[in-house]
Amino acid sequence: MDRFTASPLPGWLDAPVGWTGLDPTSDRLQRLVTGLPLGPVRDVLHGAWLGHPLHPALAQLPIGCWLSAAALDLTCTSPPAARRLTALGLAAVPPTLWAGWVDWSELSAERRRTGLVHAASAVTATVLQIGSYRARRHGRTRSGILLGLAGTAVVSLTAAFGGHLAHRQADTPASPEVRVADDGEQVS
């Protein structure tokens, strides 16, 4: 048993894999995303030019901005800077989400379920950060801080699901009944 499988978190983070109730929504969204006439933009969003998926790299900007805003809020350092960091993080969300949806649309049904939970938590974090920015902009600094801290907590959960999806679930076969040996032969 390695140090990662000894942790109770992988099992908890794997829970969405069994949530087959997400499949009708997943299937509709997959058809929608794969049907978009993105042309060469699809490869750009996948990160083909980069040699690896673009979404994880893009996700660093909103996460970093919101964590930095939270640090400023917790240290009572600079409310205007925290507001600007919140806004910058929000500006980075659209390309991050687009790249994520394009990658998600090519996953197996099991991994798309985890991806939907990841996406739903990303949207929740974004809505909280929008609320934070609006409250800060209208002088309700305390509300802005609380919403921002809540959004940062949710985006941390989002990152946990995303990392689990990209690293842990990428190493597991889509179906436990069918495995492929190193020589390409199916084994049971």
Secondary structure as a PSIPRED ss2 file (coil, helix, strand):
# PSIPRED VFORMAT (PSIPRED V4.0)

   1 M C   1.000  0.000  0.000
   2 D C   1.000  0.000  0.000
   3 R C   1.000  0.000  0.000
   4 F C   1.000  0.000  0.000
   5 T C   1.000  0.000  0.000
   6 A C   1.000  0.000  0.000
   7 S C   1.000  0.000  0.000
   8 P C   1.000  0.000  0.000
   9 L H   0.000  1.000  0.000
  10 P H   0.000  1.000  0.000
  11 G H   0.000  1.000  0.000
  12 W H   0.000  1.000  0.000
  13 L H   0.000  1.000  0.000
  14 D C   1.000  0.000  0.000
  15 A H   0.000  1.000  0.000
  16 P H   0.000  1.000  0.000
  17 V H   0.000  1.000  0.000
  18 G H   0.000  1.000  0.000
  19 W C   1.000  0.000  0.000
  20 T H   0.000  1.000  0.000
  21 G H   0.000  1.000  0.000
  22 L H   0.000  1.000  0.000
  23 D H   0.000  1.000  0.000
  24 P H   0.000  1.000  0.000
  25 T H   0.000  1.000  0.000
  26 S H   0.000  1.000  0.000
  27 D H   0.000  1.000  0.000
  28 R H   0.000  1.000  0.000
  29 L H   0.000  1.000  0.000
  30 Q H   0.000  1.000  0.000
  31 R H   0.000  1.000  0.000
  32 L H   0.000  1.000  0.000
  33 V H   0.000  1.000  0.000
  34 T H   0.000  1.000  0.000
  35 G H   0.000  1.000  0.000
  36 L C   1.000  0.000  0.000
  37 P C   1.000  0.000  0.000
  38 L C   1.000  0.000  0.000
  39 G C   1.000  0.000  0.000
  40 P H   0.000  1.000  0.000
  41 V H   0.000  1.000  0.000
  42 R H   0.000  1.000  0.000
  43 D H   0.000  1.000  0.000
  44 V H   0.000  1.000  0.000
  45 L H   0.000  1.000  0.000
  46 H H   0.000  1.000  0.000
  47 G C   1.000  0.000  0.000
  48 A C   1.000  0.000  0.000
  49 W C   1.000  0.000  0.000
  50 L C   1.000  0.000  0.000
  51 G C   1.000  0.000  0.000
  52 H C   1.000  0.000  0.000
  53 P C   1.000  0.000  0.000
  54 L C   1.000  0.000  0.000
  55 H H   0.000  1.000  0.000
  56 P H   0.000  1.000  0.000
  57 A H   0.000  1.000  0.000
  58 L H   0.000  1.000  0.000
  59 A H   0.000  1.000  0.000
  60 Q H   0.000  1.000  0.000
  61 L H   0.000  1.000  0.000
  62 P H   0.000  1.000  0.000
  63 I H   0.000  1.000  0.000
  64 G H   0.000  1.000  0.000
  65 C H   0.000  1.000  0.000
  66 W H   0.000  1.000  0.000
  67 L H   0.000  1.000  0.000
  68 S H   0.000  1.000  0.000
  69 A H   0.000  1.000  0.000
  70 A H   0.000  1.000  0.000
  71 A H   0.000  1.000  0.000
  72 L H   0.000  1.000  0.000
  73 D H   0.000  1.000  0.000
  74 L H   0.000  1.000  0.000
  75 T C   1.000  0.000  0.000
  76 C C   1.000  0.000  0.000
  77 T C   1.000  0.000  0.000
  78 S C   1.000  0.000  0.000
  79 P H   0.000  1.000  0.000
  80 P H   0.000  1.000  0.000
  81 A H   0.000  1.000  0.000
  82 A H   0.000  1.000  0.000
  83 R H   0.000  1.000  0.000
  84 R H   0.000  1.000  0.000
  85 L H   0.000  1.000  0.000
  86 T H   0.000  1.000  0.000
  87 A H   0.000  1.000  0.000
  88 L H   0.000  1.000  0.000
  89 G H   0.000  1.000  0.000
  90 L H   0.000  1.000  0.000
  91 A H   0.000  1.000  0.000
  92 A H   0.000  1.000  0.000
  93 V H   0.000  1.000  0.000
  94 P H   0.000  1.000  0.000
  95 P H   0.000  1.000  0.000
  96 T H   0.000  1.000  0.000
  97 L H   0.000  1.000  0.000
  98 W H   0.000  1.000  0.000
  99 A H   0.000  1.000  0.000
 100 G H   0.000  1.000  0.000
 101 W H   0.000  1.000  0.000
 102 V H   0.000  1.000  0.000
 103 D H   0.000  1.000  0.000
 104 W H   0.000  1.000  0.000
 105 S C   1.000  0.000  0.000
 106 E C   1.000  0.000  0.000
 107 L C   1.000  0.000  0.000
 108 S C   1.000  0.000  0.000
 109 A H   0.000  1.000  0.000
 110 E H   0.000  1.000  0.000
 111 R H   0.000  1.000  0.000
 112 R H   0.000  1.000  0.000
 113 R H   0.000  1.000  0.000
 114 T H   0.000  1.000  0.000
 115 G H   0.000  1.000  0.000
 116 L H   0.000  1.000  0.000
 117 V H   0.000  1.000  0.000
 118 H H   0.000  1.000  0.000
 119 A H   0.000  1.000  0.000
 120 A H   0.000  1.000  0.000
 121 S H   0.000  1.000  0.000
 122 A H   0.000  1.000  0.000
 123 V H   0.000  1.000  0.000
 124 T H   0.000  1.000  0.000
 125 A H   0.000  1.000  0.000
 126 T H   0.000  1.000  0.000
 127 V H   0.000  1.000  0.000
 128 L H   0.000  1.000  0.000
 129 Q H   0.000  1.000  0.000
 130 I H   0.000  1.000  0.000
 131 G H   0.000  1.000  0.000
 132 S H   0.000  1.000  0.000
 133 Y H   0.000  1.000  0.000
 134 R H   0.000  1.000  0.000
 135 A H   0.000  1.000  0.000
 136 R H   0.000  1.000  0.000
 137 R H   0.000  1.000  0.000
 138 H C   1.000  0.000  0.000
 139 G C   1.000  0.000  0.000
 140 R C   1.000  0.000  0.000
 141 T H   0.000  1.000  0.000
 142 R H   0.000  1.000  0.000
 143 S H   0.000  1.000  0.000
 144 G H   0.000  1.000  0.000
 145 I H   0.000  1.000  0.000
 146 L H   0.000  1.000  0.000
 147 L H   0.000  1.000  0.000
 148 G H   0.000  1.000  0.000
 149 L H   0.000  1.000  0.000
 150 A H   0.000  1.000  0.000
 151 G H   0.000  1.000  0.000
 152 T H   0.000  1.000  0.000
 153 A H   0.000  1.000  0.000
 154 V H   0.000  1.000  0.000
 155 V H   0.000  1.000  0.000
 156 S H   0.000  1.000  0.000
 157 L H   0.000  1.000  0.000
 158 T H   0.000  1.000  0.000
 159 A H   0.000  1.000  0.000
 160 A H   0.000  1.000  0.000
 161 F H   0.000  1.000  0.000
 162 G H   0.000  1.000  0.000
 163 G H   0.000  1.000  0.000
 164 H H   0.000  1.000  0.000
 165 L H   0.000  1.000  0.000
 166 A H   0.000  1.000  0.000
 167 H H   0.000  1.000  0.000
 168 R H   0.000  1.000  0.000
 169 Q H   0.000  1.000  0.000
 170 A H   0.000  1.000  0.000
 171 D H   0.000  1.000  0.000
 172 T C   1.000  0.000  0.000
 173 P C   1.000  0.000  0.000
 174 A C   1.000  0.000  0.000
 175 S C   1.000  0.000  0.000
 176 P C   1.000  0.000  0.000
 177 E C   1.000  0.000  0.000
 178 V C   1.000  0.000  0.000
 179 R E   0.000  0.000  1.000
 180 V E   0.000  0.000  1.000
 181 A C   1.000  0.000  0.000
 182 D C   1.000  0.000  0.000
 183 D C   1.000  0.000  0.000
 184 G C   1.000  0.000  0.000
 185 E C   1.000  0.000  0.000
 186 Q E   0.000  0.000  1.000
 187 V E   0.000  0.000  1.000
 188 S C   1.000  0.000  0.000
